[in-house]
């Protein structure tokens, strides 16, 4: 994030292991599944994947570019390759676990990471060592936090797919600016409710997720606590113009 009232834009693309897919032709609109039943079936597939994923390790490649307020690209893109694992955190009772991703950075722009990468401002938008798994919102424990609004025919890289639109059930964003937990210089994040909209492509035959696109419903005002205003000469509010995630 840059000082004097603007947040940097992060566009992230995460590479995950590919599987073999079966291509099915779509039937008429009358055969289109009911949206709540389809989302439940997708959630079952995600839950089954999490149970298997504890034994899987893959390579994640994240590419970030900085964009100015006039949408021009600033500087060079930064590509980070990490060894990624899915870890499950079981709650009390018989409920499904929460899934989290842990990362071990292996390469930065094609080279082994250096000590300065741990604190340099260039690493401000690198993926965090631990983060929520992006498909966890499809599990029963989190589905009430979203509205699944429509389903239609689609394709994703040549595969027949159902396309599901979703949005946050809570329509009010109340983020608060915080300093970067990783300690990167001149780097900030936010916490608190954030309204998002998005779209999920799922395989028409298996209901496996093929692609996820997610966006903040911006521009969004981010409240700046008084200590950060005083320390960095920020205004009371900063504006988050845009934050997009596209994952396959």
N, C-alpha and C positions, 0 to 999 in steps of 0.2 A: 504494500500500500504506500502511496506517495503522500507526503504531508500537504497541508494547505487545502484540504477539502476534497480529495478524490481518492477512490479505491481502485487498485489495479484490477484488470480483468484476467481471470484464469480460464483458459480453455483446455480441458484435460481429455485425453483419449487413452483409455486403459485397454491393454491387450490381454485377453484371457484365453485359456486353452480352448481349441475348437473341437467339436465332435462331428461325427457323420450325421447328416440330417436326411430325412425322407421327404421328398417333394410330393405334395398332394394338390390336386386341383380343387378349387373352391366350388361349393355348390351354390344354389340360389340363396337370396337373402333370407328366405324362410328357414334355411338351415343354420343361420347364424346363431351361435350360442347365446344364452342369456348371460348378461355381463357379470352378475354376482357369482353365478355358478362357475363361469370361466375363470374369474379371479381366484376363486377357492381352489380350483384344480391347478392353476399356476402356482399358488402358494404351497400346495402339497408337493409339487415338483421341486420348488426351491428348498423346502424343508428336507426332502430326501437328498438333495445335493449337499446340504450342509452336513448331514450325517456322514456322507462319503468324503467330504472335502477335508476332514481332519487328516486324511492320509495323502492329500494332494499338495504339491508344491509347484508353483508356476512362476513365470517371469512376467512382471508388469512393466510396461513402458509408458511413461507419462510425459507428454510434451506440453510446455507452457509458453505462451507468448504474451508480452506486455503490450497493451493497446491504449493509446491516448484518448482523450475525450472526443476527438474528431475521428476516432476509429482507425487512425493510422498506426501501423506496427512500429514499436520502439525497440531497437536493439535486435538481438538474435534470439531465436527460440532456445529453450533449455529442455533437454531430454534426460530423464532419470530412469534407469533400469533397476528394479528391485526384485529380490526374491520374495514371493508373496505366499503367505499361508493363511488359511481360515481357521480361527479358533472359536470354540463354542463356550458360552458362559451359561451354565444351567442355573435356573432359578429354583426356589423351593416349590414343591408340588410336582404335578405331572405336566406342566406347561412346556412348550417348545423353548429351546435355548435362544439367547441372543447371540448373533454371529458378529465377530469382529475380525478385521484384517490386520495382520502384523507384517511389517516390511523390514527387510534388511537391504539397504542400498548397496548395489554392486558396481554401478558405473554412472558417471555424470558426464554427459556429452561425449560418450565413448571412452572415457578414461576412468581409472579407479578413483574413488572419492578421496579428496585431500582433507586435512584437518580443518582448513579454513572454510570448507563447504558446510561445516556444522553450524557456523555463526554468520556466514556471509549473507548479505541482503539478497544476493542472487538466488539463494535457496528458500526465499520467503514462501513461494507457492509450491515447493516440493510436497509430495504426498507425505502425510504424517506417519510416524512409526506405527501407531495404532489408530484405527478409524472404524466407524460403523460399516458393515458390509452393505453395499448399495441396494441389494435386492431384499433386505430384511423388511422393508415396508410392506412386502407382499404377504408376510406371515400373519396368522390370525391375531396375534397380540398387537399388531400395529395397523391393521387395515382400517380400523375405525378412525384413524388419524387422517384418512384420505377419502376423497369422493372419486369413484370410478364412474365416469360420465358417459362413455360411449364405446362401442366396439364395431369394427368394420373390417372388410377384406383388405389385405395388403400383401406385399412381398418384401423380403429382406435378403439381398444377395442371391436372388433366384429361388428362394424357398417360399412356399405358400405360408402365410402368416395371418394371425388375428392381431389387429392394432387396437390397443386399449389406451384411451385418454384418461388422465387422472389429475387431481389437484388437491391441495391441502384442504382438509375440512375446516381448519381454523383460518379464517380469511384476514387475519390481522398479523402483520409482522412487527415484532418489537425487539430487534437485535440491539445489543450493547457492545461497543468496541472494547476489545481487550488486547493486551500485548501478546505477542507470539509465545506460545508455551515452549517452543523449541529454543528460544533465545536468539533468533536471528535478528540482526541489527535493523532498525528502522522498519520493522515488520509487525503487522497487526492482524487480528482476526476478529470475529464477533461471536457472541453466544446469545441464545434466546430464540423464541419462535421466529420462523422465517417462512413466508408463504411461497410455495413452489407449484409449478404446473409441469406436466410431462406426458410422455408417451412410451408405451412398452410394446415391442413386437414379440409375439410368442409363436412358436411353431404350431401350425394348424393341426398337426397329427399328434405330437408328443406333449405339447404345452410347455416345452422348455423355453426359457427366455432367450431370444436372439439378440435383442438390442434394447437399450434404455436411453432415452433423452430426457433431461431434466433441466428446468430453468427457474430462476427466481422470478417472481412476479414484480419486477422492478419498473422504474427506479424505486429504491427503498431508502428511507432515512435511518441512519444508524446513530444512536445516541452515544455521545462521548462523555464518560464520567469526568468529574471536575479534576481529579489528579492528572489524568491524561491531557486535559485541556491546558493545565498549568505547565506540565513537563514538556509538552511538544508544541505548544502554542496552536492547538487545534481549535476550531469552532465548536459550538455546542453540538452540532449535528454534522455528519458527513453523509455523502450519498453513494450508495451501492447502485451503480447503473445497470450492471448485468453480470450474471454468473451462470455459465452453462456447463453441463456435463453430458458427454455422449460416450456411451460404453457399449462395446460389442463383446 
